[in-house]
Amino acid sequence: MKSTKTLLFIRYKKSANIFEGGEQCSQRNFNAYARLLGEENVTTYYIHDETKKRTWKDYLTGVLYFPFHYFFGLTPRRVKEIVRFAQDFDYVHVDRSLFGIIARRLKETGYEGRVVCFFHNVETDYFRAKLPKRNPARHFIVRCADKNDSWCCRFADKVIALNERDARILEARYGRRPDQLVPIAMRDTYLRDAYPEGQTSARPLCLILGSYFPPNNEGIEWFAREVLPAVDIRLQVVGKGMGRLREHYSIPDNVEIVPDAPELLPYFEQADVMVLPIFSGGGMKVKTCESLMYGKNIVATDEAFEGYDVDDSRVGARCNTREEFIAALQSFIDSPRPRFNAYSRSLFLARYSEDVVLDSFRRLLQ
């Protein structure tokens, strides 16, 4: 379906190199609109450009406007610029609810197009979990996120959330149930004539994937302390910024850490088991979707599986305690199984590939 309609895509940042989880979801959203409207009819406006160095003035300006509910990167002047620019577009997609002030200003100034706000998670809860209580700016940042979450719910024509949990929170807190639930999905980049063969190793290689971020870091530290000493596995941690992990967390020397890997495919393919020891957060975890796409055995917590409809025994195991993780990993040691999990791959194709969710975006444009 091609159209002469045009869409302005308000995006958090232009990444310098490696996409983090949220940016992968943003790219999925962009890809969907580009396929439906034609890429030439979708224009991206970046709040941040990581290919350019930020100055001290950028940081100072960001701090000064937080109390007035302009999330870092926005100012009154810049929001006016976006609103003026948006008048030439039929749709405006605000790709993070942190920028709900844009939706508010668009409607207050009489914008006649359709405003769509996408919740990657409930940002208020995300920043409550992310920021230490001792952080002096925590109050202002959380309050800013809360205001913008509420403005998305109040002023957007259409609201999208990832899963039922976030939908319940938005409805209870802001009185707005999302118009559409669109789970994490990815463009399938693992098309092969034949997939890897072979069984999991007698001493399984377990891969934890994720960027340097408190819920990820805390989960890794917990796993290394509580589970790793009790099972004979190799543990590898791969992710953006993970070179700092040992500076602030207790990670033993027998854990291999690979920071800022430009290509993840080799790590996925050589891993016997994906381990996702995540106990807090919001939205859905992109690394779970990636693991399904690559056909991996997955041992993960309820939080890591949040929003995914999986058969625990076929995908690997659902574990929330030390004992459950140990038992699940010991089962791989005692009873090797195919390194390529055909069930995981088929589930991705059926429910979490970009093609599957395209109709949800099509309905938003009707």
C-alpha positions as CSV (number, residue, x, y, z in Angstrom):
1,M,0.0,0.0,0.0
2,K,1.5,3.3,-1.1
3,S,0.0,6.7,-0.3
4,T,0.6,10.4,-0.9
5,K,0.0,10.9,2.8
6,T,3.1,12.1,4.8
7,L,4.3,11.4,8.3
8,L,6.7,13.2,10.6
9,F,8.6,10.7,12.8
10,I,9.8,12.3,16.0
11,R,12.7,10.0,17.1
12,Y,14.8,10.0,20.3
13,K,18.2,9.9,18.8
14,K,20.3,9.3,15.7
15,S,22.7,6.6,16.9
16,A,26.4,6.9,16.2
17,N,26.9,3.1,15.8
18,I,25.2,0.4,17.8
19,F,21.4,0.5,18.3
20,E,20.3,-0.1,21.8
21,G,17.0,-2.0,22.5
22,G,14.7,1.0,22.4
23,E,16.3,2.2,19.2
24,Q,15.7,-1.1,17.5
25,C,12.0,-0.8,18.4
26,S,12.1,2.7,17.0
27,Q,13.6,1.4,13.8
28,R,10.8,-1.2,13.6
29,N,8.2,1.6,13.9
30,F,9.9,3.6,11.2
31,N,10.2,0.6,8.9
32,A,6.5,-0.1,9.2
33,Y,5.5,3.5,8.2
34,A,8.0,3.5,5.4
35,R,6.5,0.3,4.0
36,L,2.9,1.6,4.3
37,L,3.4,5.2,3.1
38,G,6.6,4.9,1.0
39,E,9.9,5.9,2.6
40,E,10.0,9.1,0.6
41,N,6.9,10.2,2.5
42,V,8.3,9.6,6.1
43,T,10.6,12.3,7.5
44,T,12.6,11.8,10.7
45,Y,13.2,14.5,13.2
46,Y,15.9,13.5,15.7
47,I,15.8,15.0,19.2
48,H,19.5,14.0,19.7
49,D,22.2,13.4,17.2
50,E,24.9,11.1,18.6
51,T,27.0,11.6,15.6
52,K,27.7,15.1,16.9
53,K,29.5,15.9,20.2
54,R,27.4,17.5,22.9
55,T,28.7,20.7,24.5
56,W,28.5,21.8,28.1
57,K,25.8,24.3,26.9
58,D,23.7,21.4,25.7
59,Y,23.8,19.7,29.1
60,L,23.2,23.0,31.0
61,T,20.2,23.8,28.8
62,G,18.8,20.3,29.3
63,V,19.1,20.6,33.1
64,L,17.5,24.0,33.2
65,Y,14.3,22.9,31.3
66,F,13.7,19.7,33.1
67,P,11.6,21.4,35.9
68,F,9.4,22.8,33.1
69,H,8.7,19.3,31.7
70,Y,10.9,19.6,28.6
71,F,12.8,16.3,28.6
72,F,16.5,16.5,27.8
73,G,17.0,17.8,24.3
74,L,13.8,19.8,24.1
75,T,13.4,23.6,24.8
76,P,10.3,25.8,24.2
77,R,12.0,27.2,21.1
78,R,12.6,23.7,19.7
79,V,9.1,22.5,20.4
80,K,7.7,25.6,18.5
81,E,10.0,24.7,15.6
82,I,8.7,21.1,15.6
83,V,5.1,22.3,15.7
84,R,5.7,24.6,12.8
85,F,7.4,21.9,10.8
86,A,4.6,19.4,11.5
87,Q,1.9,21.5,9.8
88,D,3.0,20.1,6.4
89,F,2.4,16.5,7.5
90,D,-0.7,14.4,7.7
91,Y,0.6,12.4,10.7
92,V,3.0,13.0,13.5
93,H,4.4,9.9,15.3
94,V,5.9,10.8,18.7
95,D,8.2,7.8,19.2
96,R,8.7,8.2,23.0
97,S,6.1,9.3,25.5
98,L,8.9,11.4,27.1
99,F,8.0,14.0,24.4
100,G,4.3,14.2,25.2
101,I,4.7,18.0,25.3
102,I,5.0,17.9,21.5
103,A,1.6,16.2,21.3
104,R,0.2,18.8,23.7
105,R,1.5,21.8,21.7
106,L,0.3,20.3,18.4
107,K,-3.2,20.1,19.7
108,E,-3.2,23.4,21.5
109,T,-2.1,25.2,18.3
110,G,-4.8,23.5,16.2
111,Y,-2.8,20.9,14.3
112,E,-5.4,19.1,12.1
113,G,-3.4,15.9,11.4
114,R,-3.3,12.8,13.5
115,V,-0.9,12.5,16.4
116,V,0.3,9.0,17.4
117,C,2.3,8.5,20.6
118,F,4.2,5.3,21.1
119,F,5.0,4.1,24.7
120,H,8.2,2.0,24.7
121,N,7.3,1.6,28.4
122,V,5.7,3.7,31.1
123,E,8.6,6.2,31.3
124,T,7.7,7.4,34.8
125,D,8.2,3.8,36.2
126,Y,11.3,3.4,34.0
127,F,13.1,6.4,35.5
128,R,12.0,5.5,39.0
129,A,13.8,2.2,38.5
130,K,16.8,3.6,36.7
131,L,17.7,6.6,38.8
132,P,19.2,6.1,42.3
133,K,17.3,7.8,45.1
134,R,20.3,9.8,46.0
135,N,20.4,11.4,42.6
136,P,19.5,15.1,43.2
137,A,17.8,15.4,39.8
138,R,15.7,12.3,40.3
139,H,12.6,14.1,41.5
140,F,12.6,16.5,38.5
141,I,13.2,13.8,35.9
142,V,10.5,11.5,37.2
143,R,8.0,14.4,37.4
144,C,9.0,15.4,33.9
145,A,8.4,11.8,32.6
146,D,5.1,11.7,34.5
147,K,3.8,14.9,32.9
148,N,4.8,13.8,29.4
149,D,3.3,10.3,29.8
150,S,0.0,12.0,30.9
151,W,0.1,14.5,28.0
152,C,0.5,11.6,25.5
153,C,-2.6,10.0,27.0
154,R,-4.5,13.2,26.9
155,F,-3.6,14.8,23.6
156,A,-2.7,11.9,21.2
157,D,-5.3,10.8,18.7
158,K,-3.8,7.3,18.9
159,V,-1.8,5.7,21.7
160,I,0.3,2.5,21.2
161,A,1.7,0.4,24.0
162,L,3.7,-2.8,23.8
163,N,1.8,-5.1,26.2
164,E,-1.2,-5.6,28.5
165,R,0.8,-4.7,31.6
166,D,1.7,-1.2,30.3
167,A,-1.9,-0.8,29.1
168,R,-3.3,-1.5,32.6
169,I,-0.9,1.0,34.1
170,L,-1.8,3.8,31.7
171,E,-5.5,3.2,32.1
172,A,-5.3,3.2,35.9
173,R,-2.9,6.2,36.2
174,Y,-4.0,8.4,33.3
175,G,-7.4,7.2,32.3
176,R,-6.4,6.3,28.8
177,R,-6.3,2.8,27.5
178,P,-4.0,2.4,24.4
179,D,-5.8,2.2,21.1
180,Q,-3.4,-0.5,19.9
181,L,-1.0,-3.0,21.5
182,V,1.9,-3.7,19.2
183,P,4.5,-6.1,20.7
184,I,8.2,-5.9,20.1
185,A,8.9,-7.2,16.6
186,M,11.9,-7.1,14.4
187,R,12.8,-7.3,10.7
188,D,13.9,-10.8,10.0
189,T,17.7,-10.6,9.3
190,Y,18.3,-14.3,9.9
191,L,17.2,-15.8,6.6
192,R,19.1,-18.9,5.8
193,D,18.8,-21.9,3.5
194,A,20.0,-24.0,6.4
195,Y,20.3,-23.3,10.1
196,P,23.2,-24.4,12.4
197,E,23.3,-28.0,13.4
198,G,24.8,-29.7,16.4
199,Q,24.0,-30.2,20.0
200,T,24.6,-27.9,23.0
201,S,28.0,-28.4,24.6
202,A,28.7,-30.6,27.7
203,R,29.9,-27.3,29.2
204,P,27.3,-24.9,27.8
205,L,28.3,-21.5,26.6
206,C,25.7,-19.1,28.1
207,L,25.2,-15.7,26.6
208,I,23.8,-12.6,28.4
209,L,23.1,-9.8,26.0
210,G,22.3,-6.2,27.0
211,S,23.6,-2.7,27.3
212,Y,25.1,-1.1,30.4
213,F,21.9,-0.3,32.4
214,P,21.0,-0.9,36.1
215,P,18.4,-3.7,35.7
216,N,20.8,-5.5,33.3
217,N,23.8,-5.0,35.5
218,E,22.1,-6.0,38.7
219,G,20.8,-9.2,37.0
220,I,24.2,-10.1,35.8
221,E,25.8,-9.5,39.2
222,W,23.1,-11.6,40.9
223,F,23.5,-14.5,38.4
224,A,27.3,-14.5,38.7
225,R,27.0,-14.6,42.5
226,E,24.1,-17.0,43.0
227,V,24.0,-19.3,40.0
228,L,27.4,-19.4,38.3
229,P,29.3,-21.1,41.1
230,A,26.8,-23.9,41.2
231,V,26.8,-25.0,37.5
232,D,29.6,-25.9,35.1
233,I,29.0,-23.4,32.3
234,R,30.9,-20.7,30.5
235,L,29.4,-17.3,30.8
236,Q,29.8,-14.5,28.3
237,V,28.4,-11.0,28.6
238,V,28.0,-8.9,25.4
239,G,26.7,-5.4,25.2
240,K,27.1,-1.7,24.6
241,G,29.0,0.0,27.4
242,M,29.7,-3.3,29.2
243,G,33.4,-2.4,29.5
244,R,32.4,-0.5,32.6
245,L,30.6,-3.4,34.3
246,R,33.4,-4.5,36.6
247,E,34.1,-0.9,37.7
248,H,30.8,-0.8,39.6
249,Y,29.6,-4.4,40.0
250,S,31.1,-7.5,41.5
251,I,31.7,-9.7,38.4
252,P,34.2,-12.7,38.8
253,D,37.2,-13.0,36.4
254,N,35.8,-16.2,34.8
255,V,33.0,-14.2,33.2
256,E,34.0,-13.0,29.7
257,I,32.9,-9.5,28.9
258,V,32.7,-8.2,25.3
259,P,31.9,-4.5,25.1
260,D,30.5,-2.7,22.1
261,A,30.5,-5.6,19.7
262,P,29.8,-4.3,16.2
263,E,28.3,-7.6,15.0
264,L,26.2,-9.8,17.3
265,L,25.5,-12.7,15.0
266,P,28.6,-14.7,15.8
267,Y,27.9,-14.5,19.5
268,F,24.3,-15.7,19.0
269,E,25.3,-18.5,16.8
270,Q,28.0,-19.9,19.1
271,A,25.9,-19.6,22.3
272,D,24.2,-22.8,23.6
273,V,21.8,-20.9,25.8
274,M,20.6,-17.3,26.1
275,V,20.3,-16.3,29.8
276,L,18.1,-13.3,30.6
277,P,18.3,-12.7,34.4
278,I,16.2,-9.5,34.4
279,F,14.1,-8.8,37.5
280,S,12.8,-5.2,36.9
281,G,11.9,-2.9,34.1
282,G,9.0,-2.1,31.8
283,G,7.8,-2.6,28.3
284,M,9.2,-5.6,26.5
285,K,12.8,-6.8,26.2
286,V,14.2,-6.6,22.6
287,K,16.9,-9.1,23.5
288,T,14.1,-11.7,24.0
289,C,12.8,-11.0,20.5
290,E,16.3,-11.2,19.1
291,S,16.9,-14.6,20.8
292,L,13.7,-15.9,19.3
293,M,14.7,-14.7,15.8
294,Y,18.1,-16.5,16.0
295,G,16.4,-19.7,17.2
296,K,18.0,-19.8,20.6
297,N,17.4,-21.8,23.7
298,I,16.3,-19.2,26.3
299,V,16.4,-19.4,30.1
300,A,14.8,-16.2,31.4
301,T,12.7,-14.6,34.1
302,D,9.1,-13.5,34.0
303,E,10.3,-9.9,33.4
304,A,12.3,-11.0,30.3
305,F,9.3,-12.9,29.0
306,E,6.8,-10.1,29.8
307,G,4.5,-9.6,26.7
308,Y,5.7,-12.8,25.0
309,D,3.4,-15.8,24.6
310,V,5.8,-18.7,24.9
311,D,5.8,-22.4,25.8
312,D,8.3,-22.3,28.6
313,S,9.4,-25.9,28.2
314,R,9.9,-25.7,24.4
315,V,11.7,-22.3,24.4
316,G,14.0,-23.3,27.3
317,A,12.9,-22.5,30.8
318,R,11.2,-19.8,32.9
319,C,13.3,-19.1,36.0
320,N,12.9,-16.6,38.8
321,T,15.0,-18.1,41.6
322,R,18.5,-19.3,42.1
323,E,17.3,-22.9,42.3
324,E,15.2,-22.7,39.1
325,F,18.2,-21.2,37.2
326,I,20.5,-23.9,38.5
327,A,18.1,-26.7,37.7
328,A,17.4,-25.4,34.2
329,L,21.1,-25.0,33.2
330,Q,21.9,-28.4,34.8
331,S,19.3,-30.0,32.5
332,F,21.3,-28.7,29.5
333,I,24.4,-30.2,30.9
334,D,22.8,-33.6,31.6
335,S,20.7,-33.8,28.4
336,P,22.2,-31.9,25.5
337,R,19.7,-30.7,22.9
338,P,19.9,-28.9,19.5
339,R,21.8,-25.6,19.7
340,F,19.3,-24.2,17.1
341,N,15.8,-24.2,18.7
342,A,13.3,-24.5,15.9
343,Y,10.4,-23.7,18.2
344,S,11.9,-20.3,19.0
345,R,12.5,-19.5,15.4
346,S,9.0,-20.5,14.4
347,L,7.4,-18.5,17.2
348,F,9.3,-15.4,16.0
349,L,8.1,-15.8,12.5
350,A,4.5,-16.4,13.6
351,R,4.2,-13.5,16.1
352,Y,7.2,-11.2,16.5
353,S,8.5,-10.5,13.0
354,E,8.0,-7.1,11.4
355,D,5.7,-8.5,8.8
356,V,3.2,-9.8,11.4
357,V,2.7,-6.4,13.1
358,L,2.4,-4.4,9.9
359,D,-1.4,-4.6,9.9
360,S,-1.5,-2.9,13.4
361,F,0.3,0.2,11.9
362,R,-2.0,0.1,8.9
363,R,-5.0,0.4,11.2
364,L,-3.5,3.4,12.9
365,L,-3.3,5.2,9.6
366,Q,-6.9,4.6,8.5
